[in-house]
Amino acid sequence: MNKDQILIAEVALNMLSTNIYASNVRAGWYTNPLTKRRLKERNVMEMLCLIHSEVSEAAEGYRKDLMDDKLPHRKMLEVELADVLIRIFDLAGYQELDLGGALIEKMNYNAARSDHKLANRALPGGKSC
């Protein structure tokens, strides 16, 4: 990717975080359903576990080659991965993280890592996946 494409990707990812978080706030996910008061904070560990549960659902859909029950024209794997992204972007928006910037930096870091090079992965003890 060239520098303009990288900047666009970074901004787009951060906009998704902001928009998905704001949408979830409007939908009441940051409001106590009993008191109707805005939560001062969410349990980040719980949010991470919910991301994990969506990954597990994606794995189950893939393992059984299932179509999604809510969007039956799509594979369950595809829909559950979308749920993973929604939860990740929500958490990033809530925590005001620069997810776009971090992703670009991490991709650049990984591209330069010797243990990610095909020749080194083939060596004994190398990363196979």
C-alpha positions as MATLAB code, in Angstrom:
seq = 'MNKDQILIAEVALNMLSTNIYASNVRAGWYTNPLTKRRLKERNVMEMLCLIHSEVSEAAEGYRKDLMDDKLPHRKMLEVELADVLIRIFDLAGYQELDLGGALIEKMNYNAARSDHKLANRALPGGKSC';
ca = [
       0.000    0.000    0.000;
       1.175    3.513   -0.682;
       1.160    6.245    1.980;
      -2.238    7.613    0.923;
      -3.832    4.162    1.067;
      -2.297    3.561    4.497;
      -3.658    6.862    5.804;
      -7.112    6.115    4.381;
      -7.112    2.653    6.000;
      -5.989    4.076    9.342;
      -8.641    6.806    9.323;
     -11.354    4.373    8.158;
     -10.614    1.901   10.945;
     -10.679    4.633   13.586;
     -13.934    5.998   12.128;
     -15.432    2.503   12.352;
     -14.392    2.325   16.012;
     -15.954    5.703   16.755;
     -19.145    4.983   14.810;
     -19.725    1.478   16.129;
     -19.111    2.607   19.709;
     -21.504    5.567   19.262;
     -24.113    3.264   17.730;
     -23.842    0.878   20.671;
     -24.172    3.771   23.117;
     -27.357    4.893   21.314;
     -28.642    1.304   21.346;
     -28.302    1.220   25.139;
     -25.336   -1.102   25.554;
     -23.700    1.508   27.795;
     -26.824    2.011   29.902;
     -27.913    0.053   32.954;
     -31.173   -1.624   31.850;
     -32.630   -1.424   35.370;
     -31.757    2.138   36.360;
     -31.661    3.565   32.804;
     -28.507    5.425   33.811;
     -25.426    5.646   31.625;
     -22.726    3.298   32.876;
     -19.633    5.095   34.137;
     -17.535    2.269   32.810;
     -17.811   -1.107   31.152;
     -15.982   -4.235   32.218;
     -13.165   -4.471   29.670;
     -12.375   -8.073   30.609;
     -16.007   -8.987   29.942;
     -15.831   -7.199   26.585;
     -12.703   -9.178   25.685;
     -14.444  -12.418   26.639;
     -17.371  -11.475   24.393;
     -14.907  -11.053   21.513;
     -13.575  -14.511   22.311;
     -17.093  -15.962   22.337;
     -17.709  -14.581   18.834;
     -14.458  -16.195   17.653;
     -15.652  -19.486   19.164;
     -18.970  -19.169   17.324;
     -17.066  -18.536   14.078;
     -14.988  -21.661   14.704;
     -18.113  -23.719   15.303;
     -19.717  -22.402   12.127;
     -16.591  -23.247   10.150;
     -16.204  -26.682   11.738;
     -19.788  -27.633   10.897;
     -19.904  -25.678    7.592;
     -23.076  -23.912    8.754;
     -25.022  -21.090    7.230;
     -25.928  -18.288    9.612;
     -29.332  -18.494   11.296;
     -29.974  -14.719   11.203;
     -28.491  -14.033    7.755;
     -29.168  -17.407    6.102;
     -27.660  -16.361    2.758;
     -24.253  -16.029    4.477;
     -21.948  -18.553    6.063;
     -21.904  -18.502    9.856;
     -18.118  -18.039    9.753;
     -18.531  -14.784    7.831;
     -21.256  -13.373   10.085;
     -19.522  -14.316   13.320;
     -16.269  -12.726   12.114;
     -18.304   -9.573   11.439;
     -19.531   -9.815   15.056;
     -15.887  -10.122   16.182;
     -15.056   -6.914   14.328;
     -18.085   -5.103   15.755;
     -17.062   -6.032   19.284;
     -13.406   -5.112   18.659;
     -14.328   -1.743   17.151;
     -16.765   -1.085   20.007;
     -14.068   -1.761   22.598;
     -11.541    0.349   20.692;
     -14.022    3.224   20.498;
     -14.892    2.916   24.180;
     -11.217    2.950   25.162;
     -10.395    5.669   22.587;
      -7.706    3.484   21.036;
      -5.902    4.312   17.795;
      -6.663    0.884   16.383;
      -5.987    2.006   12.808;
      -2.547    3.351   13.664;
      -1.669    0.330   15.762;
      -2.720   -2.044   12.971;
      -0.595   -0.285   10.347;
       2.415   -0.162   12.692;
       2.017   -3.839   13.605;
       1.727   -4.877    9.952;
       4.920   -2.951    9.151;
       6.680   -4.506   12.140;
       5.591   -8.016   11.131;
       6.715   -7.444    7.522;
      10.247   -6.840    8.764;
      10.406   -9.703   11.268;
      12.876  -12.409   10.386;
      10.733  -15.093   12.045;
       7.922  -14.229    9.603;
      10.078  -14.881    6.526;
       9.218  -18.088    4.668;
      12.802  -19.395    4.742;
      13.033  -18.980    8.516;
       9.621  -20.510    9.076;
      10.862  -23.678    7.378;
      13.728  -24.037    9.857;
      13.440  -26.355   12.891;
      11.439  -24.536   15.539;
      10.213  -21.956   12.998;
       6.682  -20.585   12.993;
       4.535  -22.919   10.927;
       1.374  -20.752   10.804;
];
